[in-house]
């Protein structure tokens, strides 16, 4: 630093002051080298990173993506299409039963005349006559022959729907082929960590002067033993996890197989029960028809027997009437009026017997008509029961079809979820492998940055140390004055003499 002072009109300064500031000698070389190294470091060119920065998809991820793509392009699973076919196959049934009209086959006739008319009283003319037997017992056939019916039901044996494999075969089917890869990765990491621990043990032994000594050998042996135990534990845990996963998959498959078997057995049992019920209804209808035929035959036999009894009674009455008429004729030899009345009474009794026989026959025909009506009603009830059974069988078949469609849908969903979970697990394994590789690439890039910037970091640390040193700069101040010339010296001497002269009073002031 310089400071100038002057006076008058002269362009030259009268004096000069110089300020000089210097670093102490014990720190000046360090600052100089810091500046030189900093300048050299700033002139360095850019060093690009030649390694890989991004980890590509792992083989497991590529395989999982291919599986997902194939799964998406495969279309609808067969279980879903089968379920849709089973659901669309549900039809409708219409009633095949038509109610019939039952008409009575009985028409009550109008009762005819009794066949009796009172004659006029004539003279008592009696002549003993003879009475021939007018009754001949007829034969009756029932018209009914008992029949038998063979059963139309053939019992079947339910087929096996599910045959499980052996336990070992199923476990091997569901063991993950990628589980050992995961176990190997864990083992590799465990070995790597153990090797790092061994290096640390060696470094500690070297720093303490015990490298290759007894203590280091014990620690290394303990490390090796722990590593072996850790590897065994990793293998056991991984194998146990794979076994438990395979066991769970096996249980789910067996549960689906048993459910399918139960549905098949339920359907078979329902079909057998329906066939048995149909056979029972057919047998009941046959038995009802046979009972109706028997009852009709019995009624026909009873009516004929009643007719035969009426004819016998009429015959007996005719014989009795003939005997009475003969007796009356004999007794009325003198009393024509009494004989004629007795004859009239016999005729009236015969007419009453004819009316009773007519009424008995009508009652028999009415009973036969009622039985025919009852048989028709039984047949109608059998048709109704058969129609109800058909409806019930159709409903049961529809419910089974819907249950089968739902079962197929659930099975398809289970298969689809299982495939998706497998692809997801494979993708997770691939992502783990890629993440590990990416972490390794990132570590390499960080190492490159640290190596590239190491000298700059050292310079920064060195500069920080220098900045922390208490340095007091040395300051020197130098002042320089202008020396007068020859003319200036003579002029100054003259002026001084003139002043002296005037002071002494030698001249005008």
Beta strands, then each sheet from edge to edge (+ up, - down):
strand 1: 2-5
strand 2: 15-22
strand 3: 474-481
sheet 1: 1+ 2- 3+
end
